[in-house]
Structure formats: C-alpha cells, structure tokens
Amino acid sequence: MKTAIARCMKSLCFVLGVALALTVSGMAQSSHGALAGTVTDPTGAVIPGAKVLVVDAATGVKSQTLSTSAGDYKFTELPVGNYTVTTTAPGFATATATGVLVSINSTSALNVKLKIGAETENVTVDASGQRLETETSDIGGTVSNKQIEDLPLSLASGVGGLRSPETFVFLLPGTTGPEAVLRAIRVTACSSPG
C-alpha cells in the first residue's frame, strides 16, 4: 500500500514538474519585438505629446501612442516586421520613417527629430538600414529556415550531433563554435595547477 502511494506521489510530482517546466519555457518565448525612441525639435529639446503612429507594412495594422513629458515613446509587443513610423506635433512638419525593422525579442530604437513648420509638410526618411541596439544590452538573432536546411547533417559532434538546436546559436554573430569551447576547456584543464 505504501509503495503504491509513493509511486502515485512520484508520478504526480513528475507530471507537475513537467507542466511547470513547459509553462515557464512557454512564457519566455515571444514572437514580438518593441520600438522606442525620443521625439525632439531641431535644437534637441524634447517634444511632449507628439503623436507617433506605426503601421505594419505587411498587414496595415496601426498602433498609436503619444510621447511622454520627457519626449519618449515606446511600442511593446509589436509583431516582427517592417513598419512605417509617422510622427506629428502642432507647429512641426510631419516626419515619416519607412522600413523600420522590428526584430524578435528586441527593442528597435528610432529617435525622431521634427522640423519646425506646418503639419501639412512631410519629411520622409528611409530607416531600413542596419540599426545599432541602444535600448538594451541584449544580443540576439534569428536563424532562418534556409540556414537550417543548408547545414550539413553532422553540424557539431562536440555538442551532441545531428542538427541539435543548441548548435544553432553558433550561426549568430559574436558566438564561437563548440570546437572553440572544447579548446578552451582543454587549455584550462592543461594549464590548471595540480
């Protein structure tokens, strides 16, 4: 009787542990990004209350916010993609930035400098070039389906073999492959006193 209860308790603990692990890992993953910046005038003074409108280039879905008293704005949980960002404020020309890329799990920065003029004037900027991440110190990237399909089957024998998900991180800039990690372990082990 006691062993049956113990087995039942072990099974229950196992099921609860798996459910907890799946819940936590599911919460950590997102398919969205963010966009943030500051709205200023030609002298660098912040513009509070500026209307910032983002439009998803692929779907046409719009989101809007106002800049804070510090001139800052932020859109969280935007679907990944290219956006057109339009900024307006009374007494200033409308500024439009096209090709603003929002990447997965990162905050893209777009600071807007409005020129003095009528709101009917429009200044358009192509923002599709590579951007430097200035909002956070996170480094991330996306591995495309083509990159995965083009990899040889024996991707990394040092990490455990055939197209192991852990090895895809080595496709991103700023990472070193498993061979470098193994070399570092061997050098440390060889040079340690003892």
C-alpha positions in Angstrom: 0.0 0.0 0.0 2.8 2.4 0.9 4.7 1.7 -2.3 1.6 2.3 -4.4 1.1 5.7 -2.7 4.8 6.5 -3.1 4.6 5.6 -6.8 1.5 7.7 -7.2 3.2 10.7 -5.4 6.3 10.3 -7.6 4.1 10.3 -10.8 2.2 13.3 -9.6 5.4 15.2 -8.8 6.8 14.3 -12.2 3.7 15.5 -14.1 3.6 18.7 -12.1 7.3 19.3 -12.7 6.8 18.8 -16.5 3.8 21.1 -16.5 5.7 23.8 -14.7 8.7 23.5 -17.0 6.5 23.8 -20.1 4.7 26.8 -18.7 7.9 28.6 -17.8 9.6 27.9 -21.1 6.4 29.0 -23.0 6.3 32.3 -21.1 10.0 33.1 -22.0 9.4 32.8 -25.8 7.9 35.6 -27.8 7.4 36.3 -31.5 7.2 40.1 -30.9 9.6 43.0 -30.6 9.4 46.6 -29.4 10.1 50.1 -30.9 11.1 53.0 -28.7 12.7 56.4 -29.1 12.6 60.1 -28.3 10.9 62.9 -30.2 13.0 66.2 -30.3 13.0 69.5 -32.2 15.9 70.8 -34.2 17.6 72.2 -31.1 17.4 68.8 -29.3 14.7 69.9 -26.9 12.1 67.1 -26.3 8.6 67.4 -27.6 6.0 66.0 -25.2 2.6 64.9 -26.6 3.8 64.2 -30.1 1.6 61.6 -31.8 3.5 58.6 -33.0 1.8 56.2 -35.4 3.3 52.9 -36.5 1.8 50.9 -39.5 2.9 47.3 -40.2 4.0 47.3 -43.9 2.8 43.8 -44.4 -0.7 43.9 -42.8 -1.6 47.6 -42.5 -2.3 47.2 -38.8 -1.8 50.5 -37.0 -0.8 51.4 -33.4 -0.6 54.9 -31.9 0.9 56.5 -28.8 1.9 59.9 -27.5 5.3 60.9 -26.4 5.8 61.4 -22.7 6.7 64.6 -20.9 10.3 63.5 -21.5 9.6 63.1 -25.2 9.9 59.3 -25.1 7.6 56.8 -26.7 7.5 53.1 -26.7 5.5 50.4 -28.5 5.8 47.0 -26.8 4.7 43.7 -28.3 4.7 44.6 -32.0 4.7 41.7 -34.4 8.1 41.2 -36.1 8.3 43.0 -39.4 8.9 46.3 -41.2 7.0 49.4 -40.2 6.3 53.0 -41.3 6.5 55.4 -38.4 4.8 58.8 -38.7 5.3 61.5 -36.0 3.3 64.7 -35.8 3.1 67.6 -33.3 1.5 71.0 -33.6 3.9 73.6 -35.1 6.1 70.9 -36.6 6.4 69.3 -40.0 5.2 65.6 -40.1 8.1 63.2 -40.1 7.8 59.7 -41.7 10.3 56.9 -41.4 9.9 53.9 -43.7 11.5 50.5 -43.4 11.8 50.5 -39.7 12.6 46.9 -38.7 11.2 45.4 -35.5 13.1 42.2 -34.6 12.1 39.3 -32.4 12.7 39.8 -28.6 14.5 43.1 -29.0 13.8 46.8 -28.8 14.5 48.8 -32.0 15.4 52.4 -31.5 14.1 55.2 -33.7 14.7 58.8 -32.4 12.7 61.4 -34.3 13.8 65.0 -34.9 10.8 67.1 -36.0 11.5 70.2 -38.1 9.6 73.5 -37.4 6.9 74.0 -40.0 3.2 73.3 -40.8 1.8 69.8 -40.1 1.0 69.6 -43.8 4.7 69.5 -44.6 6.1 66.0 -44.6 9.7 64.8 -44.2 10.3 61.2 -45.2 13.4 59.2 -44.0 14.3 55.7 -45.2 15.2 53.8 -41.9 15.7 50.4 -43.5 19.5 50.2 -42.8 21.1 48.2 -40.1 20.4 49.7 -36.6 22.6 49.6 -33.5 20.8 48.2 -30.5 20.8 51.1 -28.0 17.8 50.3 -25.8 19.2 47.1 -24.1 22.5 45.2 -23.9 20.8 42.0 -25.2 22.3 40.3 -28.2 20.0 38.1 -30.3 19.3 36.9 -33.7 17.1 34.7 -35.9 18.2 31.6 -37.7 16.3 31.3 -41.0 14.8 28.0 -42.3 17.2 28.3 -45.2 20.2 28.4 -42.9 18.9 25.3 -41.1 18.2 23.4 -44.3 21.6 24.3 -45.8 23.6 23.0 -42.8 25.4 19.7 -43.1 23.8 16.8 -41.1 26.8 16.5 -38.8 26.7 20.0 -37.5 28.6 19.6 -34.3 29.9 16.4 -33.0 31.2 18.2 -29.9 27.7 19.3 -28.8 25.9 16.1 -29.4 25.4 15.6 -33.1 22.8 16.0 -35.8 21.3 19.5 -36.1 20.9 19.8 -32.3 19.0 23.0 -31.5 21.8 24.1 -29.1 24.2 24.3 -32.0 22.2 26.9 -34.0 23.4 29.6 -31.6 26.8 29.3 -33.3 25.3 30.7 -36.6 24.8 34.1 -35.0 27.4 36.8 -35.0 29.5 37.1 -31.9 29.4 33.4 -30.9 32.1 30.8 -31.1 31.5 27.2 -32.1 31.8 24.1 -30.0 35.3 23.5 -31.1 36.4 26.8 -29.5 34.6 25.9 -26.3 36.2 22.5 -26.2 39.6 24.0 -26.9 39.1 26.5 -24.0 38.2 23.6 -21.7 41.3 21.6 -22.8 43.6 24.6 -22.3 42.1 25.4 -18.9 42.4 21.8 -17.9 46.0 21.5 -19.1 47.1 24.8 -17.5 45.4 24.3 -14.1 47.8 23.7 -11.2 47.9 20.3 -9.8 
